Amino acid sequence: MSEDFMRNTELSAREIKRKVLEQINGFLQSMGKNIASFGLLPNNYSFSDVENQTRDVLAEKIIKVLEEDLNAISLLNQNQRQAFEVISKRVYENKNGAFFVDGPGETGKSFLYRALLADIRSKGYIALAIATSGIAASILFGGRTAHSRQTLPVVRKGSQSETIAASLINSPIWPALEKLELTQNMRARFDPSFADFLLRVGDGTDQAEGDSLIQLPSSILVSNGSRNASLHDLIDMVYPHIQHRSENPALPLNRAILITKNHFVDEVNDILIEKFPGIAVEYLSFDRALNPNNQVQYEDFLNSLSPSGLPPY
């Protein structure tokens, strides 16, 4: 282990020995042990408080607080601000608390969590960002996945009522959780009628045709004309004025058209490219087999591939 520290020529032999002992102590402490129990410390040798900290603690303390996350505190809406103050107050008063942040998609739950983590870490506290999935953990700076056995309320051959009875709201811990609600849709805040529609659908209170059909607002429907005309109408709705150069070239990056199949994606992309301002430029590509002897055998196959994320060719 000392060889890892010997690469730093500024360290003396005494300092290298101390760092090796610190690292060994960190490994042992992470397993509930202590280096002193193994007789590895010289006489009258003791670790300072800083040296006694495990690698996990040190790793949490050096997590960088992003400026944009700190700035998010001033951008919280009323619901988010209320939740932020309730949770952070409990932290700074050194009191226990368990909270359930209830909010549909796009109400800014992750935005709230990032602001909370940044505020707590910026004040020197350790904040662990734990999520049950890797995707959720990656959204939070310094986030990690919780590793545990599956604890979902799976009821074998159970009815709908039995599954609901086994859900979180019927758990013994549910009454102990403080409920904080987020209701404002952050992405549709400039379209309150659509945001309200999403809430009604999520709550199951929207007027439906029959038991499972929902009447979509006419404002989000594309005219049912010819297929080509409908595609152009859809593109014009999502990317208005795309034929003209925008003062904000990044604006199209905040918009997307979701399509069920890849060949439909290529068709829409071709229409979009035709609408882009400027002169089209054609780039030639060349497919090459790793083994030159197989080039003739696999050339047609390679030319037939259209990898995801790359334009067709």
C-alpha positions in Angstrom: 0.0 0.0 0.0 2.9 2.3 0.7 3.8 2.3 -3.0 0.6 4.2 -3.8 1.8 7.1 -1.6 5.5 6.9 -2.6 4.5 8.3 -6.0 4.0 11.6 -4.1 7.6 12.7 -3.8 6.7 15.5 -1.3 5.8 13.0 1.4 8.5 11.8 3.9 8.8 8.2 4.9 7.1 9.0 8.3 4.2 10.6 6.5 3.8 7.7 4.1 3.7 5.3 7.1 1.1 7.4 8.8 -1.1 7.5 5.7 -0.9 3.7 5.2 -2.0 3.2 8.8 -4.8 5.7 8.3 -6.0 3.8 5.2 -5.8 0.4 7.0 -7.7 1.9 9.9 -10.4 3.3 7.5 -10.9 -0.2 6.0 -11.2 -1.8 9.4 -13.6 0.8 10.7 -15.9 0.3 7.7 -16.2 -3.3 8.9 -16.8 -2.4 12.5 -13.2 -3.1 13.6 -10.3 -1.0 14.8 -6.6 -1.0 14.0 -5.7 -0.9 17.7 -7.2 -4.3 18.2 -4.6 -5.9 15.9 -1.5 -4.4 17.5 -0.5 -2.5 14.4 0.0 0.9 16.0 3.4 2.0 17.4 3.5 2.9 21.1 1.9 6.3 22.0 0.5 6.6 18.4 -3.1 7.9 18.1 -5.2 9.1 15.3 -6.7 12.6 15.3 -10.4 13.1 14.8 -9.8 13.8 11.1 -7.7 10.7 10.8 -10.3 8.6 12.5 -12.9 9.3 9.9 -13.7 6.5 7.6 -13.3 6.7 3.8 -17.1 6.9 3.4 -17.4 9.9 5.7 -14.5 11.7 4.0 -16.1 10.9 0.6 -19.4 12.5 1.6 -17.6 15.6 3.0 -15.8 16.3 -0.2 -18.9 16.2 -2.5 -18.9 19.4 -4.4 -22.0 21.6 -4.0 -23.1 22.8 -7.5 -23.8 26.5 -7.8 -26.9 25.8 -9.8 -28.3 23.6 -7.0 -27.7 26.4 -4.5 -29.5 28.9 -6.9 -32.4 26.5 -7.0 -33.3 27.5 -3.5 -34.4 30.9 -4.6 -36.5 29.4 -7.5 -38.7 27.1 -5.4 -42.4 27.6 -5.7 -44.7 28.0 -2.8 -45.3 24.2 -2.2 -41.6 23.4 -2.6 -40.6 26.3 -0.4 -42.9 25.0 2.4 -41.5 21.5 2.2 -37.9 22.9 2.0 -38.3 24.9 5.2 -40.1 22.1 7.1 -37.4 19.5 6.3 -34.3 21.8 6.7 -35.6 23.2 10.0 -35.8 19.7 11.4 -32.2 19.1 10.3 -30.8 22.2 11.8 -32.7 21.8 15.1 -31.2 18.3 15.3 -34.6 16.7 15.5 -35.8 13.4 14.0 -38.3 13.5 11.1 -39.7 11.2 8.4 -41.4 12.8 5.5 -43.3 11.6 2.4 -43.2 14.1 -0.5 -46.4 13.5 -2.5 -46.4 14.9 -6.0 -47.3 13.7 -9.5 -44.6 13.6 -12.2 -43.1 17.0 -13.2 -44.1 18.7 -9.9 -40.4 19.3 -9.1 -39.6 16.6 -6.5 -36.0 16.1 -7.7 -35.6 19.9 -8.0 -36.6 20.1 -4.3 -34.3 17.3 -3.3 -31.3 18.9 -5.1 -31.9 22.2 -3.4 -32.2 20.5 0.0 -29.0 18.5 -0.5 -27.1 21.6 -1.7 -28.2 23.7 1.3 -27.4 21.0 3.9 -24.0 20.2 2.4 -23.0 23.8 2.0 -23.4 24.2 5.7 -20.9 21.4 6.5 -23.5 18.7 7.2 -23.5 15.2 5.6 -26.5 14.5 3.5 -27.0 11.0 2.0 -28.9 10.9 -1.3 -30.4 7.4 -1.5 -32.7 6.1 -4.2 -34.2 2.7 -5.0 -33.2 2.8 -8.7 -30.0 3.7 -10.5 -31.7 6.2 -12.7 -33.2 8.1 -9.7 -29.9 8.1 -7.9 -28.1 9.5 -10.9 -30.4 12.5 -10.9 -29.3 13.5 -7.4 -25.7 14.8 -7.1 -23.8 12.4 -5.0 -26.7 9.9 -5.2 -26.4 6.2 -4.7 -28.6 3.2 -5.0 -30.1 1.5 -1.9 -29.1 -2.2 -2.0 -31.7 -4.4 -0.3 -34.0 -7.3 -0.9 -37.2 -6.7 -2.8 -39.9 -5.3 -0.5 -42.6 -4.4 -3.0 -46.1 -5.4 -1.8 -46.5 -8.3 -4.2 -49.7 -10.3 -3.4 -49.7 -13.6 -5.3 -53.0 -14.0 -7.2 -54.3 -11.1 -5.1 -57.2 -8.9 -6.1 -56.9 -5.1 -6.6 -58.2 -4.5 -3.1 -55.7 -6.9 -1.6 -52.9 -5.2 -3.4 -54.0 -1.8 -2.2 -54.3 -3.2 1.3 -50.6 -4.2 1.1 -49.4 -0.8 -0.1 -47.5 1.9 1.7 -50.5 3.8 2.9 -51.6 0.8 4.9 -48.2 0.2 6.4 -47.7 0.6 10.1 -45.1 3.3 9.4 -47.5 5.4 7.3 -49.1 7.3 10.2 -45.5 8.3 11.4 -44.7 10.0 8.1 -45.3 13.7 7.7 -47.0 14.3 4.3 -45.8 17.2 2.1 -47.6 17.8 -1.1 -46.4 19.2 -4.4 -49.1 20.1 -6.9 -47.8 22.7 -9.3 -46.6 21.1 -12.6 -43.2 22.7 -13.3 -43.1 21.9 -17.0 -46.7 23.0 -17.7 -46.8 26.0 -15.3 -47.5 28.3 -18.3 -50.4 26.1 -19.3 -52.6 25.8 -16.2 -55.5 24.1 -17.9 -53.3 21.3 -19.2 -51.6 21.0 -15.8 -55.0 20.7 -14.2 -56.0 18.0 -16.7 -52.9 16.0 -15.9 -53.8 16.1 -12.2 -57.3 15.0 -12.8 -56.1 12.1 -14.9 -53.6 11.1 -12.2 -56.2 11.3 -9.5 -58.8 9.4 -11.5 -61.3 12.3 -11.3 -61.4 13.2 -15.0 -64.6 12.6 -16.8 -64.1 9.4 -18.8 -66.0 7.7 -21.6 -66.9 4.3 -20.1 -64.5 2.8 -17.5 -61.1 3.3 -19.1 -61.3 6.0 -21.8 -60.2 9.6 -21.3 -61.3 12.5 -23.4 -58.2 14.3 -24.5 -58.3 18.1 -24.8 -58.6 19.3 -28.4 -55.6 21.6 -27.9 -53.2 18.6 -27.8 -54.7 16.7 -30.8 -53.4 16.8 -34.3 -55.9 17.1 -37.1 -56.9 13.8 -38.6 -56.2 14.6 -42.2 -53.9 12.8 -44.6 -50.9 11.1 -43.1 -48.4 13.5 -44.6 -50.4 16.5 -43.6 -50.8 15.2 -40.0 -47.1 14.7 -39.7 -46.4 18.3 -40.9 -49.1 19.6 -38.5 -47.4 17.7 -35.6 -44.0 19.1 -36.4 -45.3 22.6 -36.8 -47.0 22.3 -33.4 -43.8 21.1 -31.6 -41.3 23.1 -33.6 -43.0 26.3 -34.7 -41.1 28.7 -37.0 -38.4 26.1 -37.5 -37.8 27.4 -41.0 -36.4 30.6 -39.6 -33.1 31.0 -37.7 -33.8 31.3 -34.0 -32.0 33.7 -31.7 -31.8 30.8 -29.3 -30.3 27.8 -31.2 -30.7 25.6 -28.0 -34.5 26.1 -28.0 -35.2 22.9 -30.1 -33.2 20.9 -27.5 -36.0 21.4 -25.0 -38.6 19.8 -27.3 -39.1 16.2 -28.5 -41.5 14.1 -30.5 -41.9 10.5 -29.1 -42.7 7.9 -31.7 -43.4 4.2 -31.4 -41.1 2.8 -34.1 -37.7 3.7 -35.5 -38.7 3.9 -39.1 -41.3 6.5 -38.2 -38.5 8.4 -36.4 -36.5 8.5 -39.6 -39.5 9.7 -41.5 -40.1 12.6 -39.1 -36.3 13.4 -39.0 -36.3 13.7 -42.8 -39.1 16.2 -42.8 -37.4 18.2 -40.0 -34.1 18.3 -42.0 -36.0 19.6 -45.0 -37.5 22.4 -42.9 -34.2 23.5 -41.3 -32.8 26.8 -42.7 -29.5 26.7 -44.4 -27.8 24.5 -47.1 -27.9 20.7 -46.6 -24.5 19.0 -46.4 -23.9 15.4 -47.3 -21.3 13.3 -45.5 -20.0 10.0 -46.8 -19.5 7.1 -44.5 -17.5 3.9 -44.8 -18.2 0.6 -43.0 -15.2 -1.6 -42.4 -15.0 -5.1 -40.9 -12.5 -5.6 -38.0 -11.0 -8.4 -40.0 -10.2 -7.2 -43.6 -10.6 -10.7 -44.9 -14.4 -10.5 -44.0 -15.0 -7.2 -45.7 -16.6 -8.7 -48.8 -18.6 -11.2 -46.9 -20.2 -8.7 -44.5 -20.2 -5.5 -46.5 -23.9 -5.7 -47.4 -24.8 -6.5 -43.9 -22.8 -3.6 -42.5 -24.5 -1.2 -45.0 -27.9 -2.4 -43.8 -27.3 -1.4 -40.2 -28.8 1.9 -38.9 -27.5 2.3 -35.3 -29.6 4.1 -32.8 -28.5 7.7 -32.2 -26.9 8.0 -35.6 -28.6 9.4 -38.7 -29.6 6.8 -41.4 -27.1 6.3 -44.2 
